[in-house]
Amino acid sequence: MKLRIFLAVLLMIPVIENQAQITQVIHFPDIPVLGYGDNSYTLNATTSSGLAVRYVSTDANVASVSGNVVTVKKSGFTIIRAFQEGNSSYPAAEPAAQLLVVTPKATLTVTAADKTIDSGMPTPVFTYSITGFKKGETTTVVSGLPAFQPIESNLLPGTYPIVINKGTLAALNYDFHLIDGKLTVVPSTSTPVINAGDTVLKVFPNPASDFLFINYDNTFDVSVFDVYGREMIRLNDVSNEVKLSMDDFDSGFYFVKIDSTNHVEIRKVLIKK
């Protein structure tokens, strides 16, 4: 009887030793590409033993790890390593690793400001604004300046694009999205200087209601613009005087432009209905 018990105990020893040597394996899924502004990501590695995993980032300046949560610090890449040191029942697992890439996919929107000038005035100084900062950052993280496409001077009334390019703009953790602005050129409201020998323009009555008369002692082209620079009427090769109907005009200010040989004048008129 005692011999049988002794043999049974001996037979159990290999079973106990075999249980202590069960290998555990870490399963560590791929980490998606993160971007600046993605504040954190929860790691989800598991072990075949069910024991908890410990993580380490090889570059805590890019992303640090606390528990199973990665906190993004800046763009770049780091290796996240997963460990399980084992216990009395399981030996340490073979470490696993995944690459974490943080791209500068946060985008700053750079918008050219709209401008309005009188016809004949110099091109204005173009300005812009930047929005879309992450983590409470401001324009202090941006260096350089955008570049604006040149616009010719002495533009006729109308609208023109203010084209903005990236220029020397740079920011460590951002890309740039550029939005063009709009330059509106309105007919000049200034009163021209008439020198001796110049022809004389007469626009009457002012205010006008039904009709507007334009008298000029030469052949000329005439245009009428609204305050947004839209051409409402255009007549070419008018001789001395023209009578314009105001039936299709709403009440408000308009600009009359005459263009004769070597001479351009613009007058501001008020239409009252």
Secondary structure, DSSP 8 states (H G I E B T S, - for coil): -HHHHHHHHHHHHHHHHHHHT----EE------EETT--EEE---EETT----EEEES-TTTEEEETTEEEE-SSEEEEEEEE----SSS-----EEEEEEEE--EEEEEEE--EEEETTS------EEEE---TT--GGGEES--EE----SS--SEEEEE-EE-TT-EETTEEEEEE-EEEEEE---S-----TT---EEEESSSBSSEEEEEEEEEEEEEEEETTS-EEEEEEEEEEEEEEE-TT--SEEEEEEEEETTEEEEEEEEE--
